[in-house]
Amino acid sequence: MAKREDRRVTMTKRLLKDALIELLRQHSIYQISIRELCQRADVNRTTFYKYYGNQFDLLADMENDVISFVNSTVTKNEASPERIIKALCQFLEDNLELARLIISNNIDPAFPEKLFSSEVIRAIVRKNYAETHDDTEVEYLYSFITYGAFRMLCLWLNKADREPPEKLARLIMEMAM
């Protein structure tokens, strides 16, 4: 019985997230009311407040979904940075509206810092460069690679005629190496 409830919760949260994405295309997050969000998702306000305190909590949950995907992808493929980058580019392509909103449009300017403060990502860079560079250099390399890749992703996401995710992944790998 609990499994069915979990599916309903998942579906409700998905409806709310989709509604927020739709509304963010038209308004700043500061202009979105809970009433409007619930109407768009066809969800009762009481239900919304059961899971989230406000629209910022919902946005944070969406950001955490992205961060969780990144961390799990890195963990599963830590031996292959190329596979990690390909999977991440494909994820962004598959979730284009969300990616454009939280990555490119700076709805939450702190998002890149949340994403790159992940110890999982830092460990991969350390692992690949620690033998040839000291700790200070590795830290500089980490910033250069992660923020450089992030800016490339922002540019790519906003292009109308984007290259395939595989091509961008290959380019990021070439730059990183």
C-alpha positions in Angstrom: 0.0 0.0 0.0 2.8 2.4 0.8 4.2 1.9 -2.7 1.0 3.4 -4.2 1.3 6.4 -2.0 4.9 6.9 -3.0 3.8 7.0 -6.7 1.1 9.6 -5.9 3.6 11.7 -4.0 6.1 11.4 -6.9 3.4 12.3 -9.4 2.2 15.3 -7.4 5.8 16.6 -7.0 6.3 16.1 -10.8 3.2 18.1 -11.5 4.4 20.9 -9.3 7.8 20.9 -10.8 6.4 21.0 -14.3 4.1 23.9 -13.3 7.0 25.8 -11.9 9.0 25.4 -15.1 6.1 26.7 -17.1 5.6 29.7 -14.9 9.3 30.5 -14.8 9.3 30.9 -18.6 7.0 33.9 -18.0 7.8 35.3 -14.6 10.5 35.7 -12.1 10.3 33.3 -9.2 9.6 36.3 -7.0 6.4 36.9 -9.0 5.0 33.4 -8.8 2.4 32.8 -6.1 1.6 29.5 -4.5 -2.0 29.9 -5.6 -0.9 30.3 -9.3 1.5 27.4 -9.0 -1.2 25.1 -7.6 -3.7 26.1 -10.2 -1.3 25.4 -13.0 -0.4 22.0 -11.4 -4.1 21.3 -10.6 -3.0 20.6 -7.0 -4.6 21.7 -3.8 -2.6 24.4 -1.8 -2.8 22.1 1.3 -1.1 19.4 -0.7 1.6 21.8 -1.9 2.3 22.9 1.7 2.6 19.2 2.7 5.8 19.0 0.7 7.1 22.5 0.3 7.1 25.7 2.3 7.2 28.0 -0.7 8.2 28.2 -4.3 11.9 28.5 -3.4 11.7 25.1 -1.6 10.3 23.6 -4.8 13.1 25.2 -6.8 15.6 23.8 -4.3 14.1 20.4 -4.7 14.5 20.6 -8.5 18.1 21.7 -8.1 18.8 18.9 -5.7 17.4 16.5 -8.3 20.0 17.8 -10.8 22.8 17.6 -8.2 21.8 14.1 -7.2 21.9 13.0 -10.8 25.3 14.5 -11.3 26.7 12.9 -8.1 25.3 9.4 -8.9 26.6 9.7 -12.5 30.0 10.6 -11.3 30.0 7.9 -8.7 28.9 5.2 -11.2 31.4 6.2 -13.9 34.3 7.5 -11.9 36.8 5.5 -14.0 35.6 7.2 -17.2 35.4 11.1 -17.1 34.3 10.9 -20.7 31.3 8.8 -19.9 30.4 11.2 -17.1 30.4 14.2 -19.3 28.5 12.4 -22.1 25.8 11.4 -19.5 25.6 14.9 -18.1 25.2 16.5 -21.5 22.6 14.0 -22.5 20.7 14.6 -19.2 20.7 18.4 -19.9 19.5 17.7 -23.5 16.7 15.5 -22.2 15.7 18.0 -19.5 16.3 21.1 -21.7 13.6 23.4 -20.1 14.8 22.7 -16.6 18.4 23.0 -17.6 17.9 26.3 -19.3 16.1 27.7 -16.3 18.3 26.7 -13.5 21.7 26.7 -15.3 21.4 29.4 -17.9 18.9 31.9 -16.6 20.4 32.3 -13.1 17.1 31.9 -11.3 19.3 30.9 -8.4 22.8 32.5 -8.8 24.1 30.2 -6.0 23.3 27.1 -8.0 26.8 26.7 -9.7 28.4 26.9 -6.2 26.0 24.2 -4.9 26.8 22.0 -7.8 30.5 22.4 -7.7 30.9 22.1 -4.0 30.2 18.4 -4.4 33.0 16.4 -3.0 32.3 13.7 -5.6 33.2 16.0 -8.4 36.2 17.4 -6.6 37.5 13.8 -5.9 37.4 13.0 -9.6 39.5 16.0 -10.5 41.9 15.2 -7.6 42.2 11.6 -8.8 43.0 12.6 -12.4 45.5 15.4 -11.6 47.0 14.7 -8.2 50.0 12.7 -9.6 51.2 15.6 -11.8 50.1 18.6 -9.8 50.4 19.8 -6.2 47.3 20.6 -4.1 47.2 24.3 -5.0 47.4 23.6 -8.7 44.7 20.9 -8.4 42.4 23.4 -6.8 43.1 25.9 -9.6 42.5 23.2 -12.2 39.3 22.2 -10.5 37.9 25.7 -10.7 39.1 26.1 -14.3 37.6 22.9 -15.5 34.3 23.0 -13.6 33.5 26.6 -14.2 34.8 26.5 -17.8 32.7 23.5 -18.5 29.7 25.2 -16.8 30.0 28.3 -19.0 30.3 26.1 -22.1 27.1 24.3 -21.0 25.4 27.7 -20.6 26.4 28.8 -24.1 25.3 25.4 -25.5 21.9 25.3 -23.7 21.0 28.8 -25.1 21.8 28.0 -28.7 18.8 27.4 -31.0 20.8 25.1 -33.2 22.8 23.1 -30.6 25.4 20.5 -31.4 24.5 17.0 -30.3 25.4 16.3 -26.6 28.1 13.8 -27.7 29.9 16.6 -29.6 29.8 19.0 -26.7 31.0 16.3 -24.3 34.0 15.5 -26.6 34.8 19.2 -26.8 34.7 19.6 -23.0 36.9 16.5 -22.6 39.4 18.0 -25.0 39.5 21.3 -23.1 39.8 19.5 -19.7 42.7 17.3 -20.8 
